[in-house]
Amino acid sequence: MPESLNAERECLSLKTGRRASGDSAKEHTAIVIAGIAVIMVGAIAFSGGSTSKTVAKPVLPAGLAVIDPNQARIAEYASVWMSRHGSCG
């Protein structure tokens, strides 16, 4: 734009207290984003919330019961591992 037209626009906006059209795109973008955020928050608030569903724990077969570890069992696993993989060094 020519400088005289820019100066005329600035003078007009100072006299009227309003911005020239096309200068408020950033303001409109902020308003639109804020509106979308308000709608999303409202939708989440009124969606009913989460209701906990009780899920039955799976029953383990008798052969897969947890066995308490003890020092003898650990030594047995270590010896089997060493015989299959050799020493670490």
Biotite code that builds the C-alpha atoms (Angstrom):
import biotite.structure as struc

atoms = struc.array([
    struc.Atom([0.000, 0.000, 0.000], chain_id="A", res_id=1, res_name="MET", atom_name="CA", element="C"),
    struc.Atom([1.162, 3.511, -0.579], chain_id="A", res_id=2, res_name="PRO", atom_name="CA", element="C"),
    struc.Atom([2.291, 5.311, 2.523], chain_id="A", res_id=3, res_name="GLU", atom_name="CA", element="C"),
    struc.Atom([-0.370, 7.991, 2.240], chain_id="A", res_id=4, res_name="SER", atom_name="CA", element="C"),
    struc.Atom([-3.079, 5.329, 2.376], chain_id="A", res_id=5, res_name="LEU", atom_name="CA", element="C"),
    struc.Atom([-1.489, 3.750, 5.459], chain_id="A", res_id=6, res_name="ASN", atom_name="CA", element="C"),
    struc.Atom([-1.287, 7.142, 7.142], chain_id="A", res_id=7, res_name="ALA", atom_name="CA", element="C"),
    struc.Atom([-4.922, 7.844, 6.258], chain_id="A", res_id=8, res_name="GLU", atom_name="CA", element="C"),
    struc.Atom([-5.987, 4.493, 7.755], chain_id="A", res_id=9, res_name="ARG", atom_name="CA", element="C"),
    struc.Atom([-4.084, 5.168, 10.957], chain_id="A", res_id=10, res_name="GLU", atom_name="CA", element="C"),
    struc.Atom([-5.630, 8.610, 11.256], chain_id="A", res_id=11, res_name="CYS", atom_name="CA", element="C"),
    struc.Atom([-9.113, 7.209, 10.668], chain_id="A", res_id=12, res_name="LEU", atom_name="CA", element="C"),
    struc.Atom([-8.627, 4.484, 13.283], chain_id="A", res_id=13, res_name="SER", atom_name="CA", element="C"),
    struc.Atom([-7.420, 7.070, 15.820], chain_id="A", res_id=14, res_name="LEU", atom_name="CA", element="C"),
    struc.Atom([-10.448, 9.302, 15.181], chain_id="A", res_id=15, res_name="LYS", atom_name="CA", element="C"),
    struc.Atom([-13.077, 6.570, 15.345], chain_id="A", res_id=16, res_name="THR", atom_name="CA", element="C"),
    struc.Atom([-11.426, 4.450, 18.031], chain_id="A", res_id=17, res_name="GLY", atom_name="CA", element="C"),
    struc.Atom([-11.873, 1.368, 15.867], chain_id="A", res_id=18, res_name="ARG", atom_name="CA", element="C"),
    struc.Atom([-9.315, -0.561, 13.932], chain_id="A", res_id=19, res_name="ARG", atom_name="CA", element="C"),
    struc.Atom([-9.491, -0.784, 10.198], chain_id="A", res_id=20, res_name="ALA", atom_name="CA", element="C"),
    struc.Atom([-10.942, -3.970, 8.801], chain_id="A", res_id=21, res_name="SER", atom_name="CA", element="C"),
    struc.Atom([-8.391, -6.718, 8.322], chain_id="A", res_id=22, res_name="GLY", atom_name="CA", element="C"),
    struc.Atom([-6.421, -5.780, 11.433], chain_id="A", res_id=23, res_name="ASP", atom_name="CA", element="C"),
    struc.Atom([-8.416, -7.973, 13.795], chain_id="A", res_id=24, res_name="SER", atom_name="CA", element="C"),
    struc.Atom([-7.599, -11.432, 12.383], chain_id="A", res_id=25, res_name="ALA", atom_name="CA", element="C"),
    struc.Atom([-5.498, -12.312, 15.417], chain_id="A", res_id=26, res_name="LYS", atom_name="CA", element="C"),
    struc.Atom([-8.280, -11.246, 17.750], chain_id="A", res_id=27, res_name="GLU", atom_name="CA", element="C"),
    struc.Atom([-10.844, -13.331, 15.865], chain_id="A", res_id=28, res_name="HIS", atom_name="CA", element="C"),
    struc.Atom([-8.543, -16.360, 15.916], chain_id="A", res_id=29, res_name="THR", atom_name="CA", element="C"),
    struc.Atom([-8.157, -16.081, 19.682], chain_id="A", res_id=30, res_name="ALA", atom_name="CA", element="C"),
    struc.Atom([-11.923, -15.809, 20.139], chain_id="A", res_id=31, res_name="ILE", atom_name="CA", element="C"),
    struc.Atom([-12.573, -18.852, 17.938], chain_id="A", res_id=32, res_name="VAL", atom_name="CA", element="C"),
    struc.Atom([-9.985, -20.966, 19.783], chain_id="A", res_id=33, res_name="ILE", atom_name="CA", element="C"),
    struc.Atom([-11.384, -19.882, 23.154], chain_id="A", res_id=34, res_name="ALA", atom_name="CA", element="C"),
    struc.Atom([-14.896, -20.784, 21.973], chain_id="A", res_id=35, res_name="GLY", atom_name="CA", element="C"),
    struc.Atom([-13.777, -24.235, 20.864], chain_id="A", res_id=36, res_name="ILE", atom_name="CA", element="C"),
    struc.Atom([-12.062, -24.759, 24.225], chain_id="A", res_id=37, res_name="ALA", atom_name="CA", element="C"),
    struc.Atom([-15.232, -23.781, 26.110], chain_id="A", res_id=38, res_name="VAL", atom_name="CA", element="C"),
    struc.Atom([-17.307, -26.175, 23.998], chain_id="A", res_id=39, res_name="ILE", atom_name="CA", element="C"),
    struc.Atom([-14.842, -29.028, 24.618], chain_id="A", res_id=40, res_name="MET", atom_name="CA", element="C"),
    struc.Atom([-14.791, -28.419, 28.376], chain_id="A", res_id=41, res_name="VAL", atom_name="CA", element="C"),
    struc.Atom([-18.584, -28.334, 28.429], chain_id="A", res_id=42, res_name="GLY", atom_name="CA", element="C"),
    struc.Atom([-18.821, -31.566, 26.449], chain_id="A", res_id=43, res_name="ALA", atom_name="CA", element="C"),
    struc.Atom([-16.407, -33.310, 28.811], chain_id="A", res_id=44, res_name="ILE", atom_name="CA", element="C"),
    struc.Atom([-18.200, -31.967, 31.894], chain_id="A", res_id=45, res_name="ALA", atom_name="CA", element="C"),
    struc.Atom([-21.629, -33.096, 30.732], chain_id="A", res_id=46, res_name="PHE", atom_name="CA", element="C"),
    struc.Atom([-20.576, -36.404, 29.177], chain_id="A", res_id=47, res_name="SER", atom_name="CA", element="C"),
    struc.Atom([-21.452, -38.327, 32.326], chain_id="A", res_id=48, res_name="GLY", atom_name="CA", element="C"),
    struc.Atom([-18.054, -38.995, 33.824], chain_id="A", res_id=49, res_name="GLY", atom_name="CA", element="C"),
    struc.Atom([-16.417, -42.350, 34.174], chain_id="A", res_id=50, res_name="SER", atom_name="CA", element="C"),
    struc.Atom([-18.166, -45.178, 35.913], chain_id="A", res_id=51, res_name="THR", atom_name="CA", element="C"),
    struc.Atom([-15.849, -47.841, 37.196], chain_id="A", res_id=52, res_name="SER", atom_name="CA", element="C"),
    struc.Atom([-16.527, -51.250, 35.778], chain_id="A", res_id=53, res_name="LYS", atom_name="CA", element="C"),
    struc.Atom([-15.647, -54.127, 38.035], chain_id="A", res_id=54, res_name="THR", atom_name="CA", element="C"),
    struc.Atom([-13.621, -56.657, 36.136], chain_id="A", res_id=55, res_name="VAL", atom_name="CA", element="C"),
    struc.Atom([-13.243, -60.149, 37.532], chain_id="A", res_id=56, res_name="ALA", atom_name="CA", element="C"),
    struc.Atom([-9.657, -61.202, 38.092], chain_id="A", res_id=57, res_name="LYS", atom_name="CA", element="C"),
    struc.Atom([-8.637, -64.088, 35.888], chain_id="A", res_id=58, res_name="PRO", atom_name="CA", element="C"),
    struc.Atom([-8.382, -67.384, 37.703], chain_id="A", res_id=59, res_name="VAL", atom_name="CA", element="C"),
    struc.Atom([-4.979, -69.011, 37.375], chain_id="A", res_id=60, res_name="LEU", atom_name="CA", element="C"),
    struc.Atom([-4.868, -72.682, 36.499], chain_id="A", res_id=61, res_name="PRO", atom_name="CA", element="C"),
    struc.Atom([-3.627, -74.927, 39.305], chain_id="A", res_id=62, res_name="ALA", atom_name="CA", element="C"),
    struc.Atom([-0.296, -75.569, 37.559], chain_id="A", res_id=63, res_name="GLY", atom_name="CA", element="C"),
    struc.Atom([0.574, -71.860, 37.336], chain_id="A", res_id=64, res_name="LEU", atom_name="CA", element="C"),
    struc.Atom([0.356, -71.013, 41.013], chain_id="A", res_id=65, res_name="ALA", atom_name="CA", element="C"),
    struc.Atom([2.979, -68.664, 42.434], chain_id="A", res_id=66, res_name="VAL", atom_name="CA", element="C"),
    struc.Atom([5.786, -70.460, 44.225], chain_id="A", res_id=67, res_name="ILE", atom_name="CA", element="C"),
    struc.Atom([7.659, -68.699, 47.018], chain_id="A", res_id=68, res_name="ASP", atom_name="CA", element="C"),
    struc.Atom([11.346, -68.280, 46.182], chain_id="A", res_id=69, res_name="PRO", atom_name="CA", element="C"),
    struc.Atom([13.914, -69.593, 48.615], chain_id="A", res_id=70, res_name="ASN", atom_name="CA", element="C"),
    struc.Atom([17.697, -69.831, 48.569], chain_id="A", res_id=71, res_name="GLN", atom_name="CA", element="C"),
    struc.Atom([17.739, -73.476, 47.391], chain_id="A", res_id=72, res_name="ALA", atom_name="CA", element="C"),
    struc.Atom([15.445, -72.703, 44.423], chain_id="A", res_id=73, res_name="ARG", atom_name="CA", element="C"),
    struc.Atom([17.577, -69.680, 43.454], chain_id="A", res_id=74, res_name="ILE", atom_name="CA", element="C"),
    struc.Atom([20.722, -71.801, 43.555], chain_id="A", res_id=75, res_name="ALA", atom_name="CA", element="C"),
    struc.Atom([18.996, -74.430, 41.382], chain_id="A", res_id=76, res_name="GLU", atom_name="CA", element="C"),
    struc.Atom([18.036, -71.817, 38.757], chain_id="A", res_id=77, res_name="TYR", atom_name="CA", element="C"),
    struc.Atom([21.553, -70.364, 38.834], chain_id="A", res_id=78, res_name="ALA", atom_name="CA", element="C"),
    struc.Atom([23.168, -73.758, 38.283], chain_id="A", res_id=79, res_name="SER", atom_name="CA", element="C"),
    struc.Atom([20.814, -74.577, 35.385], chain_id="A", res_id=80, res_name="VAL", atom_name="CA", element="C"),
    struc.Atom([21.500, -71.186, 33.808], chain_id="A", res_id=81, res_name="TRP", atom_name="CA", element="C"),
    struc.Atom([25.262, -71.612, 34.197], chain_id="A", res_id=82, res_name="MET", atom_name="CA", element="C"),
    struc.Atom([25.143, -75.086, 32.618], chain_id="A", res_id=83, res_name="SER", atom_name="CA", element="C"),
    struc.Atom([23.249, -73.718, 29.590], chain_id="A", res_id=84, res_name="ARG", atom_name="CA", element="C"),
    struc.Atom([25.076, -70.414, 29.113], chain_id="A", res_id=85, res_name="HIS", atom_name="CA", element="C"),
    struc.Atom([28.496, -70.918, 30.643], chain_id="A", res_id=86, res_name="GLY", atom_name="CA", element="C"),
    struc.Atom([30.288, -68.521, 32.930], chain_id="A", res_id=87, res_name="SER", atom_name="CA", element="C"),
    struc.Atom([29.928, -64.775, 32.607], chain_id="A", res_id=88, res_name="CYS", atom_name="CA", element="C"),
    struc.Atom([33.680, -64.066, 32.353], chain_id="A", res_id=89, res_name="GLY", atom_name="CA", element="C"),
])
